[in-house]
Amino acid sequence: MSVKAMTWAWQQQTATAGQKLVLLALADHAGEDFTCYPSTARLSEKTGYTVRTIRSLIDDLEADSFVIKAHRKRRRDGTLGTWVYRLNGQCHPDVTGAAEHDADDTDQCHPDVTGPVTSGNRTSDTRVSPPVTPQLRAEPSGEPSMNPPTVPVQLTREQLATAAGDQYARDEVTRGAQVRSPAGLARSKSRELLTKHSDRLDALIERDRQIRAAGLDPIPGSVLHAAALGDSHSLAHYPYPAQEQTA
């Protein structure tokens, strides 16, 4: 995470609170070049919005020039993967006007602009709309990213069992079950998963590891927890990455 990107995101005045939350979530993944490529599933986990809402809010941010969709990454099997986003610090500088952007940042935000963008902060009755050129919305070139995603620290069996146990207790309370101690019920369920269903947990952890290593959309936590508890219906949407053919 870039402190510069996060500071910039906090200082922006978006049209809605939902746009602001998604902008902050993007900034949380951004590097010093204001570039990031989180999946919509990951942004959904961070914000609590549905994937459909995330896509709509990103479209709004793009329309208001806060975000540029640069290109889409490609998966190992050649299919299109996550978008690479650029936070548009050139078009929307920080509110104090003190943010500095070098030539590289300018080129990344507006490849077709020959001079500096002088627009100030967006107000409620002023919309900044930079020209959208084929360079900004071109199809991906297929070239690998200069900064490949880092696979996060591997999920452990105990972490998955604990999270699934907590989810089980919440579900029981939600459906109206008489639960004396939700925390105790969660611990009991976690122990049961670790002792009786360790193979299931290990299989889910391995699937999650392979998907993340391949740069695909990660499995949402809610899907992993449900699968750990025995409901693997939604898991079918997150298959194992295609294995490379060997001679």
C-alpha positions in Angstrom: 0.0 0.0 0.0 1.2 3.5 -0.9 0.7 6.1 1.9 0.7 8.7 -0.9 -2.1 7.0 -2.7 -4.1 6.5 0.4 -3.7 10.1 1.5 -4.8 11.2 -1.9 -7.9 9.0 -1.8 -8.9 10.4 1.6 -8.7 13.9 0.3 -11.0 13.5 -2.7 -14.6 14.6 -2.7 -16.6 11.9 -4.5 -20.3 12.2 -5.4 -21.3 9.4 -2.9 -20.0 7.7 0.1 -20.0 4.4 -1.8 -17.7 5.8 -4.4 -15.4 7.1 -1.6 -15.2 3.7 0.0 -14.4 1.9 -3.2 -11.8 4.6 -4.0 -10.2 4.0 -0.6 -10.2 0.2 -1.2 -8.4 0.7 -4.6 -5.9 3.0 -2.9 -5.2 0.3 -0.3 -3.9 -1.8 -3.1 -2.1 0.9 -5.0 1.7 1.3 -5.3 3.7 4.5 -5.5 2.7 4.8 -9.2 -1.0 4.9 -8.2 -1.6 1.6 -10.1 -3.4 -1.4 -8.7 -5.2 -4.5 -9.9 -7.5 -6.0 -7.2 -10.4 -8.2 -8.3 -14.0 -7.1 -7.9 -14.4 -10.1 -5.4 -11.5 -8.7 -3.3 -13.1 -5.2 -3.3 -16.4 -6.8 -2.4 -14.8 -8.4 0.6 -13.2 -5.1 1.7 -16.3 -2.9 1.3 -19.2 -5.2 1.9 -20.8 -4.3 -1.4 -21.9 -6.9 -4.0 -19.7 -7.4 -7.0 -22.3 -5.8 -9.2 -22.4 -2.7 -7.0 -18.6 -2.6 -7.1 -18.5 -2.6 -10.9 -21.2 0.2 -11.0 -19.3 2.3 -8.5 -16.0 1.9 -10.4 -17.8 3.0 -13.6 -19.0 6.1 -11.7 -15.4 6.8 -10.5 -14.1 6.4 -14.0 -16.8 8.7 -15.4 -15.8 11.4 -12.8 -12.1 10.9 -13.7 -11.0 9.5 -10.4 -10.0 6.2 -11.9 -8.7 5.1 -15.2 -9.1 1.5 -16.4 -5.7 1.0 -18.1 -6.0 -2.6 -19.4 -6.9 -6.1 -18.3 -4.5 -8.7 -17.1 -4.5 -12.1 -18.8 -4.7 -15.4 -16.9 -2.4 -18.3 -17.7 -5.0 -19.8 -20.0 -5.2 -16.7 -22.0 -8.6 -15.5 -20.8 -9.1 -11.9 -19.5 -8.6 -11.4 -15.8 -8.6 -8.4 -13.5 -8.5 -4.8 -14.6 -5.4 -2.7 -13.9 -6.6 0.6 -12.5 -4.8 3.9 -12.2 -5.9 6.4 -9.6 -6.1 9.7 -11.4 -4.0 12.0 -9.2 -3.2 14.2 -12.1 -6.8 15.2 -12.9 -7.7 15.2 -9.2 -4.8 16.5 -7.1 -5.0 16.6 -3.4 -7.2 19.3 -1.9 -4.2 21.4 -0.7 -2.7 21.4 -4.2 0.6 20.2 -2.6 0.7 16.8 -4.3 3.6 16.4 -6.8 3.5 14.2 -9.8 6.4 13.5 -12.0 6.4 13.0 -15.8 5.8 9.3 -15.5 2.6 9.8 -13.4 1.3 12.3 -16.0 1.9 9.9 -18.8 0.1 7.1 -17.0 -3.0 9.2 -16.2 -3.3 11.1 -19.5 -1.1 9.7 -22.3 -2.8 12.1 -24.8 -2.4 15.3 -22.8 0.5 17.6 -23.9 0.3 20.1 -21.1 -0.4 20.0 -17.4 -4.0 19.6 -16.3 -5.0 22.7 -14.5 -8.4 21.6 -13.2 -8.9 22.0 -9.5 -11.0 19.9 -7.2 -14.3 18.6 -8.3 -17.2 20.4 -6.8 -20.9 19.4 -6.7 -21.7 21.3 -9.9 -18.4 20.9 -11.8 -17.4 17.7 -13.5 -13.9 17.1 -14.9 -14.0 14.9 -17.9 -10.6 14.3 -19.5 -10.6 13.0 -23.1 -11.0 9.3 -23.3 -8.8 8.0 -26.1 -8.1 4.5 -27.6 -4.9 4.5 -25.6 -6.9 4.5 -22.3 -9.5 2.0 -23.3 -7.5 -0.3 -25.6 -7.7 -4.0 -25.4 -4.9 -5.6 -23.3 -1.6 -6.1 -25.1 -0.9 -9.5 -23.4 2.4 -8.3 -22.0 3.0 -9.3 -18.3 2.6 -6.6 -15.6 5.8 -5.0 -14.4 4.6 -5.7 -10.9 3.2 -9.2 -10.7 0.8 -9.7 -7.8 2.2 -11.0 -4.6 0.5 -14.2 -3.2 -0.6 -13.4 0.3 0.5 -15.3 3.3 -1.0 -18.8 3.1 -4.3 -19.4 4.9 -3.9 -21.9 7.7 -6.2 -24.7 8.7 -6.8 -23.1 12.1 -7.7 -19.7 10.6 -10.2 -21.3 8.2 -11.7 -23.4 10.9 -12.0 -20.4 13.3 -13.6 -18.2 10.6 -16.0 -21.0 9.6 -17.0 -21.6 13.2 -17.7 -17.9 13.7 -19.9 -17.9 10.6 -21.7 -21.0 11.8 -22.5 -19.3 15.1 -23.7 -16.2 13.4 -26.0 -18.2 11.0 -27.5 -20.1 13.9 -28.3 -16.8 15.8 -29.7 -15.3 12.6 -32.1 -18.1 12.0 -33.4 -17.8 15.5 -31.8 -20.8 17.2 -31.6 -20.6 21.0 -27.8 -20.2 21.5 -26.6 -19.7 25.1 -23.1 -18.7 24.1 -22.4 -17.8 20.4 -18.7 -17.7 21.1 -18.8 -21.1 22.7 -20.7 -22.5 19.8 -18.2 -21.1 17.4 -15.3 -22.6 19.3 -17.1 -26.0 19.4 -17.7 -25.9 15.6 -14.1 -24.9 14.9 -12.8 -27.9 17.0 -15.2 -30.2 15.1 -13.9 -29.0 11.7 -10.3 -29.5 12.8 -10.9 -33.0 14.1 -13.4 -34.5 11.8 -13.0 -32.5 8.5 -9.4 -31.6 8.3 -9.1 -33.1 4.8 -11.9 -30.7 3.6 -10.1 -27.8 5.1 -6.8 -28.8 3.5 -8.4 -29.1 0.1 -10.0 -25.7 0.4 -6.7 -24.1 1.5 -4.9 -25.7 -1.5 -7.5 -24.5 -3.9 -7.3 -21.0 -2.5 -3.5 -21.1 -2.8 -3.5 -22.2 -6.4 -6.1 -19.6 -7.5 -4.2 -16.8 -5.8 -0.8 -18.0 -7.3 -2.4 -18.0 -10.7 -3.5 -14.4 -10.3 -7.2 -15.3 -10.6 -10.0 -13.7 -8.6 -9.6 -15.1 -5.1 -12.3 -17.1 -3.4 -14.4 -14.8 -1.2 -14.2 -15.6 2.5 -17.9 -16.3 2.7 -17.6 -19.0 0.0 -14.6 -20.6 1.8 -16.4 -20.6 5.1 -19.6 -22.1 3.6 -17.6 -24.8 1.9 -15.7 -25.6 5.1 -19.1 -26.1 6.7 -20.2 -28.5 3.9 -22.0 -26.2 1.5 -19.8 -26.2 -1.6 -22.4 -25.0 -4.1 -20.8 -21.6 -4.6 -17.4 -23.1 -4.7 -18.1 -24.4 -8.3 -17.6 -20.8 -9.5 -13.9 -20.9 -8.4 -12.4 -24.0 -10.1 -8.8 -25.1 -9.9 -6.6 -23.1 -12.4 -6.0 -25.0 -15.7 -2.9 -27.1 -15.5 -0.3 -26.6 -18.2 0.0 -29.5 -20.6 3.1 -31.5 -20.3 4.8 -33.4 -23.1 
